[in-house]
Structures are given as C-alpha cells and as structure tokens.
Amino acid sequence: MASTVQLLAAFLLSALALAPAAAQDLVDRSRRDEIVRVQDEDPAMAAAFRKAKLTLDEFLETAASPPANASAFAVKVPISDDRDTEYFWIVPFSRDGDSFKGTLGNAPRLVRHVREGQEIRFSKSQIVDWLYVDVAERRMHGNFTACALLTKERKEEAAKFRKLYGLECDL
C-alpha cells in the first residue's frame, strides 16, 4: 500500500519571504501542493518518521516558547479513509490538554472526508514529522519527510531545493 506525502512549499516560501523567481521544477511541483506516493515500507520515509519521533519533544518545547526569529511551526499527521492514507501539515497547531488541535494546511487529494482549513484533533503519537523556520538564518528545521522525498530526486534538483529552503538533510 502506498501513502501520500505532501510538501508545504507555498506556505514556507512566504515564511522565508522568498521571491517566486527562485523556483525550479521540484519547487514548482511543491508549490502546486502536488502529492508523492511512497510505499509504506520505504526505508528513507521510515527513517524520516523515526527521526521526527526522536526529536519531537524538543520541537514541542521550542514551539511552546519560540525563539524570536522562529515561525511557521507545523506538524504532519496521517489521515486515512477506507482506501488511502494521506499525510497533512497541520498549521497552526496547539496543545489542548493531552491532545492537540490544528488546521489542515494542505488540500486533500485522496482522502475526501476532510478539507483544507478544517480543524482536527490528534494525539502526539500521530505526529510523524514537524518543522519550523528560522527566518533570520533562512533555515528550515525538521521536515524530515521532505528529506526522504529528496532521496528520489535528481541530485541537482534536491540540492537546489535544500538550498532554497535552508533544509539540512541527514537521514
């Protein structure tokens, strides 16, 4: 079975205040909020999920008391229906007791019982990725799933994407 992963490029481009002229093919695809099908057992995606889970507590502490230059805090959670699982960026999000709530930041392509902008509730255990942007450094923290997807791109395209977003990938 394949899962669907989305990048949140348009939102991040505005957070980093980057000019549209900097776009390349991969960036254009992510701006259009295109989805990428990934097999559930994909090793790079599994590593991305593990790294996000291992660093989640530190991220949540940072999100609770953000540094001055930090913005665009988001978490990624899966939503399933009878046939498909699609991963969505939730932005903004907040802790609500023992759970979380937030707004779907992507338009669904496969899972049709939710809509972009809808508020959902989810548990910490459902979070599979996280990110935030340091605007002063023009650097993205987290977004390990994008790093996993970049392993399947041409090296030149992946390097341009990482440079544009200030994304460091070390899966």
HUFENBEL-V573962 format. One record per residue. N is the residue number from 1. RES is the residue in three letters. SS is DSSP state (~ for helix, > for strand, _ for the rest). OMEGA is omega as a letter, one per 30 degrees, with the letter a starting at -180 (999 if undefined). BURIAL is 1 if it has 24 or more other ideal C-beta (glycine too) atoms within 12 Angstrom, else 0. Layout:
BEGIN
N:RES:SS:OMEGA:BURIAL + N:RES:SS:OMEGA:BURIAL
END
This chain:
BEGIN
1:MET:_:l:0 + 2:ALA:>:l:0 + 3:SER:>:a:1 + 4:THR:>:a:1 + 5:VAL:>:l:1 + 6:GLN:>:l:1 + 7:LEU:_:a:1 + 8:LEU:_:a:1 + 9:ALA:~:a:1 + 10:ALA:~:l:1 + 11:PHE:~:a:1 + 12:LEU:~:l:1 + 13:LEU:~:l:1 + 14:SER:~:l:0 + 15:ALA:~:l:1 + 16:LEU:~:a:1 + 17:ALA:_:l:0 + 18:LEU:_:a:1 + 19:ALA:_:l:0 + 20:PRO:~:a:0 + 21:ALA:~:a:0 + 22:ALA:~:a:0 + 23:ALA:_:l:0 + 24:GLN:_:a:1 + 25:ASP:~:a:0 + 26:LEU:~:l:1 + 27:VAL:~:l:1 + 28:ASP:~:l:0 + 29:ARG:~:a:0 + 30:SER:~:l:1 + 31:ARG:~:l:1 + 32:ARG:_:l:0 + 33:ASP:_:l:1 + 34:GLU:_:l:0 + 35:ILE:>:l:1 + 36:VAL:>:l:1 + 37:ARG:>:a:0 + 38:VAL:>:l:1 + 39:GLN:>:a:0 + 40:ASP:_:a:0 + 41:GLU:_:a:0 + 42:ASP:_:a:0 + 43:PRO:~:a:0 + 44:ALA:~:l:1 + 45:MET:~:l:1 + 46:ALA:~:l:0 + 47:ALA:~:l:0 + 48:ALA:~:l:1 + 49:PHE:~:l:1 + 50:ARG:~:a:0 + 51:LYS:~:l:1 + 52:ALA:~:l:1 + 53:LYS:~:a:1 + 54:LEU:~:a:0 + 55:THR:~:a:1 + 56:LEU:~:a:1 + 57:ASP:~:l:0 + 58:GLU:~:l:0 + 59:PHE:~:a:1 + 60:LEU:~:l:1 + 61:GLU:~:l:0 + 62:THR:~:l:0 + 63:ALA:~:a:1 + 64:ALA:~:l:0 + 65:SER:_:a:0 + 66:PRO:_:l:0 + 67:PRO:_:a:0 + 68:ALA:_:a:0 + 69:ASN:_:a:0 + 70:ALA:>:l:1 + 71:SER:>:l:1 + 72:ALA:>:l:1 + 73:PHE:>:a:1 + 74:ALA:>:l:1 + 75:VAL:>:l:1 + 76:LYS:>:l:1 + 77:VAL:>:l:1 + 78:PRO:>:l:1 + 79:ILE:>:a:1 + 80:SER:>:l:0 + 81:ASP:_:a:0 + 82:ASP:_:a:0 + 83:ARG:_:a:0 + 84:ASP:_:l:0 + 85:THR:>:l:1 + 86:GLU:>:a:1 + 87:TYR:>:a:1 + 88:PHE:>:l:1 + 89:TRP:>:l:1 + 90:ILE:>:a:1 + 91:VAL:>:f:1 + 92:PRO:>:l:0 + 93:PHE:>:l:1 + 94:SER:>:l:0 + 95:ARG:>:l:0 + 96:ASP:>:a:0 + 97:GLY:_:l:0 + 98:ASP:_:a:0 + 99:SER:>:a:0 + 100:PHE:>:l:1 + 101:LYS:>:l:0 + 102:GLY:>:a:1 + 103:THR:>:l:1 + 104:LEU:>:a:1 + 105:GLY:_:l:1 + 106:ASN:_:l:1 + 107:ALA:_:l:1 + 108:PRO:_:l:1 + 109:ARG:_:a:1 + 110:LEU:_:a:1 + 111:VAL:_:a:1 + 112:ARG:_:a:0 + 113:HIS:_:l:0 + 114:VAL:_:l:1 + 115:ARG:_:l:0 + 116:GLU:_:a:1 + 117:GLY:_:l:0 + 118:GLN:_:l:0 + 119:GLU:>:l:0 + 120:ILE:>:l:1 + 121:ARG:>:a:0 + 122:PHE:>:l:1 + 123:SER:_:l:0 + 124:LYS:~:a:0 + 125:SER:~:l:0 + 126:GLN:~:a:1 + 127:ILE:>:a:1 + 128:VAL:>:l:1 + 129:ASP:>:l:1 + 130:TRP:>:l:1 + 131:LEU:>:l:1 + 132:TYR:>:a:1 + 133:VAL:>:l:1 + 134:ASP:>:a:1 + 135:VAL:_:a:0 + 136:ALA:_:l:0 + 137:GLU:_:a:0 + 138:ARG:_:a:0 + 139:ARG:>:l:1 + 140:MET:>:l:1 + 141:HIS:>:l:1 + 142:GLY:>:a:1 + 143:ASN:_:a:1 + 144:PHE:~:l:1 + 145:THR:~:l:1 + 146:ALA:~:l:1 + 147:CYS:~:l:1 + 148:ALA:~:l:1 + 149:LEU:~:a:1 + 150:LEU:~:l:1 + 151:THR:_:a:1 + 152:LYS:_:a:0 + 153:GLU:_:l:1 + 154:ARG:_:a:0 + 155:LYS:~:a:0 + 156:GLU:~:l:0 + 157:GLU:~:l:0 + 158:ALA:~:l:1 + 159:ALA:~:l:0 + 160:LYS:~:l:0 + 161:PHE:~:l:1 + 162:ARG:~:a:1 + 163:LYS:~:a:0 + 164:LEU:~:a:1 + 165:TYR:~:a:1 + 166:GLY:_:a:1 + 167:LEU:>:l:1 + 168:GLU:_:a:0 + 169:CYS:_:l:1 + 170:ASP:_:l:0 + 171:LEU:_:999:1
END
